Amino acid sequence: MTDKKNLLTPGEKAPISGQAREVGRRGWQPSKTEVTLVKGKRVPSTSSSGRKLQIIDPTVHKRKSNTNSRLEQIFARRL
């Protein structure tokens, strides 16, 4: 069973980006279909009324490698 605060209803804005799976009214009976959510975009409709979406795989953004070298340059100037 899932935590109700992790369930998204169709039409609301997605709080984070990632993969989501459709679940039943109380957060169980997951479907095999996954959808991609984009942060700030509306959550798509589900196959039937009363069902919600649960984020199962949040997107992880990696920082660019040149950001670290830029920080090293800044700290090297301070020494």
C-alpha positions in Angstrom: 0.0 0.0 0.0 1.3 3.5 -0.8 1.3 6.7 1.1 -1.6 8.9 0.0 0.6 12.0 -0.3 2.6 10.4 -3.1 -0.5 10.0 -5.3 -1.3 12.5 -8.0 -4.7 13.2 -9.5 -5.2 13.8 -13.2 -5.1 17.5 -14.1 -2.9 18.7 -11.2 0.7 20.0 -11.8 3.5 17.4 -11.4 5.7 18.4 -8.4 8.7 16.6 -10.0 9.7 14.9 -13.2 9.8 11.1 -13.5 8.0 7.9 -14.4 4.6 7.3 -12.9 2.3 4.2 -12.7 -1.5 4.3 -12.5 -2.9 2.9 -9.3 -6.4 2.2 -7.8 -8.4 4.5 -5.6 -6.7 3.6 -2.4 -3.1 3.3 -3.8 -3.1 -0.4 -4.7 -3.8 -2.4 -7.8 -1.0 -0.9 -9.9 -1.2 -1.1 -13.7 1.6 -2.1 -16.0 1.4 1.2 -17.9 3.9 3.9 -17.1 3.8 7.6 -18.2 6.4 10.3 -18.1 5.7 13.3 -16.0 7.4 16.7 -16.5 7.8 19.0 -13.5 5.2 21.9 -13.8 3.1 20.2 -16.5 -0.3 18.7 -16.0 -0.7 15.1 -15.0 -2.4 13.1 -17.8 -5.8 11.4 -17.5 -6.1 7.9 -16.3 -7.9 4.9 -17.8 -10.9 5.2 -15.5 -12.3 7.6 -13.0 -11.0 7.4 -9.4 -7.6 6.1 -10.4 -4.4 8.2 -9.6 -0.8 8.2 -10.6 2.1 7.3 -8.3 5.7 8.4 -9.1 7.8 5.3 -9.1 11.1 6.6 -10.7 12.0 10.3 -10.1 14.3 11.9 -12.7 17.8 12.5 -11.5 19.7 15.5 -13.0 23.5 15.3 -13.0 25.5 18.5 -12.9 27.9 19.3 -15.7 31.5 18.3 -15.1 32.8 21.8 -16.0 30.9 23.2 -13.0 33.3 21.5 -10.6 36.3 22.8 -12.5 34.9 26.4 -12.3 34.5 26.0 -8.5 38.1 24.8 -8.3 39.2 27.9 -10.2 37.3 30.2 -7.8 38.8 28.6 -4.7 42.3 28.5 -6.2 42.2 32.3 -6.6 41.4 32.7 -2.9 44.5 30.8 -1.8 
